Amino acid sequence: MPLAPNRMSITGVPPLVIPDATPQKPLASKISTVKQSHQRPTLHRSRKKKQEKPPSRCLTALQADFSSWWDRVPKDGSMVARLEILLSLFPPPDIEGFTTKQLHTLLCNHHVNVGMSTVENAITLARAKVPAKRQALVNTLWQQPPRQPVVYERIQRLLSLGLSSSQLRRGLWNIGEDVDITLINQARVTLKEQTVAQETAWITANMHHIKDHDSIMAMLVRLQDLPGYQHKTSLILRNALKNAGIAVSIQTVRQARALFKTQPSQRQKDWFAANWPEISQQVTTRGERLTMLLNCPGRPNMTTPELWRLLHNAHVDIGISMVRKAMMLVIAQPTAHKQQVQLYWHQIGAGGRITLVKRLWLLLRQLENSDITWPQIHLALKESGEEVSDATMDHALAAFRTLIKPDELAWIRAVHHRIPERETERNKIIALLRHKECPKRITASKLLRLLWEVGRDVSVGTILTALRIVRQQPATGMSDDDRIVEMVLDMEEQRPAPP
């Protein structure tokens, strides 16, 4: 969590204009010490020469004699329908291998005024493929009694087939029915709205079954457990929940649906029933009780969703992330590496005052070539009495995986010592971020690494605060206090740099 700004400093921080510095001579030798972490391999791949595709037969034929092909297309009807007819004159293999832009350019060159989206829609329909079984169902349902005279109502009957709008239009085209794709899309929207309305009404009517549960995930799983629940798509469920006053993300809904489908085995249920009742009576935190449970003898193999489902069925409201973390720490069992981790940890801390994030980063560098995992390091530190939060460990790991480019290292070495020492750390960071040669889209992890390379150890909170200020407060439009500080900094800039 970002630290609050220092209220004793002048509000608002001005931009710092730093004159260009001469390049440092010994850069090459120091840059060579920067090495890439094996945990983040390079994304560079050698490019293979692409094989040239054969020209499209459809496009070649149209380019050779466009007029004769276009004359075979009816003069009436919408432009998208006429283009669909034009493309249907060619067998399916021949309408592959060209882009929307190529066909659009060809049409424009022959004075056929048509929009790019129209061409794209026509190509999409022409290339749409309808499986044979689905095509048979289209034939049956379209003619099935009662045969509604309104085409719109007959279309809604076909929406349950799971075909896209282009596939559905192509399926009707194949049986001689020319149905505008706009009409199909309207029918789809109407059906979705009706389904969401029905789902919303059901959720609202059953809200009293789930309102006492604090966790969103537990609430969603329990909702799907209720009798009478009709399973819909994640998007429909998310929209229905939103209409019922429960705002959740689509990712949360998908995760809840996956947890709902998870069913523990009988062996897992028996092990849980034999151990949890006694552990649940312990006066400890949920995390500690969960660790005690996982250390019980006879634990069967299980996944995080299975353990969460066991707890959920026992009316234990707990987050999936807490369950995942507990399983990672307990199952890791880093007994073979515990002494090694503790030895390095105390050696790094003996060097004097150092931030916890940098200390963790140095520990990761020491263990870079070992086979110990990140969860094992976390548990080894915990067993040695070092309470390190997940956020701190995430920052250290992100810094460990961050790559530093030579030009970025050269930049920080050239400018960092020119910032006045009497400024606060936050103001110094802001000055660096507003420097004209500051790397684009710099992250907190990148800035941490760069500052460590020049011997400066700044807290993550200070860096996050500075980043937020710079992003929210442009260099222009400064207050009077800003201008005063800027003038002082400009005067400091005129002094010669230290040797």
C-alpha positions, -999 to +999 in steps of 0.1 A: +000+000+000+015+034-010+027+055+020+010+088+025+029+119+013+052+137+038+029+164+051+059+184+064+072+190+029+060+218+005+028+207-012+033+199-049+067+190-063+081+209-092+097+195-122+135+194-121+154+205-152+187+188-152+213+198-178+228+170-199+257+153-183+288+140-199+289+102-203+308+082-176+339+065-189+339+033-168+303+024-178+311-007-199+328-026-170+299-019-146+272-027-171+287-061-177+278-070-141+241-068-148+229-102-157+195-116-166+175-137-142+170-173-153+135-171-140+126-147-168+141-158-201+144-134-230+114-130-252+136-125-283+132-152-309+150-155-341+126-147-370+120-173-395+114-163-431+078-168-439+068-189-468+050-170-495+014-180-498+000-187-532-022-159-546-060-162-540-078-177-569-108-155-562-088-123-561-068-133-592-100-140-612-116-107-601-085-088-610-084-104-644-120-098-655-140-080-628-168-068-650-179-103-661-181-115-625-199-084-612-225-086-640-235-120-626-246-103-593-282-090-590-285-053-592-310-051-563-305-058-526-281-044-501-245-040-509-234-066-483-258-091-498-245-084-533-209-090-522-219-122-505-234-134-538-202-124-556-181-144-532-205-174-533-197-177-570-163-192-560-158-225-541-148-222-504-111-229-509-108-200-534-121-173-511-092-178-487-058-160-488-068-124-492-076-096-468-105-072-464-083-043-475-073-061-507-109-068-517-120-033-508-092-018-529-102-039-558-138-029-556-129+008-553-107+006-583-137-007-603-159+021-590-179+000-566-185+024-536-186+003-505-174+007-469-147-014-454-170-028-427-194-040-454-167-058-472-156-074-439-191-086-431-195-101-466-161-120-463-171-132-428-203-147-440-187-162-471-161-179-450-184-190-422-187-228-418-217-245-404-212-281-391-234-307-408-253-316-377-260-279-369-271-273-406-296-302-402-310-286-371-313-253-389-333-270-416-356-287-391-362-258-367-368-233-394-396-254-409-409-268-375-445-260-367-459-238-355-443-219-383-445-183-371-452-158-399-429-133-383-393-141-393-380-125-361-397-151-339-385-179-361-349-166-357-352-167-319-360-204-322-325-210-338-305-191-312-303-221-289-280-239-315-249-220-303-241-206-337-226-172-343-246-146-362-225-152-393-229-189-391-266-186-385-270-164-415-249-188-436-270-217-424-302-200-435-285-189-468-277-226-474-315-234-474-324-204-496-334-180-469-318-145-471-321-131-436-304-098-428-277-103-402-290-071-384-322-089-377-303-119-363-283-096-340-315-079-328-331-112-320-300-123-301-300-091-280-337-094-273-333-130-261-303-121-240-322-093-223-351-116-216-328-142-202-310-117-180-344-104-167-355-139-158-321-146-140-323-112-122-358-120-109-347-154-097-316-140-079-337-112-063-363-138-051-336-160-035-314-132-021-324-141+015-305-173+012-272-157+005-273-122+021-256-133+053-224-144+036-196-118+035-174-134+008-185-127-028-170-160-039-189-180-012-221-161-020-219-169-057-211-206-051-240-209-026-263-192-050-255-218-076-261-245-050-297-235-045-324-257-060-340-243-091-309-225-103-307-226-141-271-224-153-264-196-177-233-182-193-209-162-171-218-130-188-255-135-183-249-143-146-227-113-142-253-089-157-281-105-137-261-100-105-254-064-115-292-058-120-298-074-086-274-049-070-244-072-067-214-057-087-188-084-095-163-088-123-166-114-150-134-131-138-149-135-103-180-151-118-160-175-139-139-185-109-171-190-088-185-212-116-153-233-116-154-237-078-191-246-080-183-275-104-155-287-081-165-318-061-141-333-035-137-370-034-151-392-006-116-398+008-110-360+010-144-356+027-136-383+053-102-368+061-117-333+065-146-346+087-122-364+110-099-334+116-117-301+111-143-302+140-115-303+166-093-277+148-122-253+143-125-249+180-090-236+184-088-199+194-065-189+165-067-171+132-082-188+101-048-190+085-034-208+115-063-232+117-058-239+080-021-247+085-030-270+114-055-288+092-030-293+064-005-307+088-029-334+100-017-370+092-032-389+063-039-358+042-049-370+007-037-352-025-060-323-033-061-291-052-068-256-039-104-256-053-111-289-036-099-277-002-118-245-006-149-265-014-145-286+017-143-255+038-172-239+020-194-270+026-185-267+063-198-230+063-162-216+066-161-183+049-125-180+036-109-165+005-095-187-022-062-168-021-057-176+016-063-213+009-038-212-020-012-196+001-016-220+029-012-250+006+019-235-011+036-230+023+027-263+039+032-286+010+065-269+000+083-284+031+117-267+026+135-285+054+165-293+032+170-256+024+160-240+057+195-236+070+208-222+037+181-196+035+186-185+071+224-183+067+221-160+036+194-140+053+215-131+083+246-125+063+227-099+042+211-082+072+245-079+089+257-053+065+238-025+081+205-007+075+187-020+044+151-021+033+132-054+035+125-055-002+162-051-011+172-077+014+148-101-001+161-093-036+197-099-025+185-132-010+170-142-043+202-134-061+221-156-036+197-185-043+194-179-080+212-211-091+197-233-064+166-255-068+147-239-039+114-223-049+099-190-039+072-206-016+100-226+001+119-194+008+088-178+022+082-207+046+118-209+056+117-172+066+085-177+084+099-206+104+129-185+114+107-158+128+107-134+099+072-121+092+073-110+056+040-099+039+029-111+006+031-076-009+067-072+002+076-105-013+058-097-045+078-064-049+111-083-043+102-109-068+092-083-094+125-065-089+144-098-093+127-105-126+131-069-139+157-065-166+179-034-168+191-021-202+225-005-206+211+029-216+188+029-185+218+022-162+238+050-180+209+074-175+206+068-137+243+071-132+245+103-151+217+122-133+211+108-098+239+127-081+228+161-095+196+161-074+200+184-043+207+163-013+185+184+010+154+175-009+131+148+005+134+113-009+100+117-025+109+149-042+142+133-055+122+105-070+098+129-086+127+148-101+140+117-116+107+107-130+102+141-147+137+141-162+134+143-200+155+111-205+136+090-179+127+056-194+092+055-208+065+037-188+089+031-159+076+008-132+083+008-094+103-024-099+124-009-126+131+023-106+140+002-075+166-017-095+181+014-110+184+031-076+200+001-061+226+001-089+237+036-078+237+028-041+204+043-031+179+023-011+144+039-011+112+024+002+086+010-022+060+032-006+080+064-014+084+052-050+047+044-055+037+077-040+061+096-064+048+076-094+012+085-085+020+122-081+038+124-114+010+106-132-017+128-116+001+161-116+018+172-149+049+193-148+029+223-161+004+243-141+025+245-109+015+264-078+035+293-063+052+269-038+062+247-067+078+276-085+098+286-054+111+251-050+119+249-087+139+281-085+159+268-056+166+236-075+177+255-106+202+274-085+215+241-071+218+229-107+244+256-115+268+242-090+295+218-103+288+181-099+307+162-072+337+143-084 
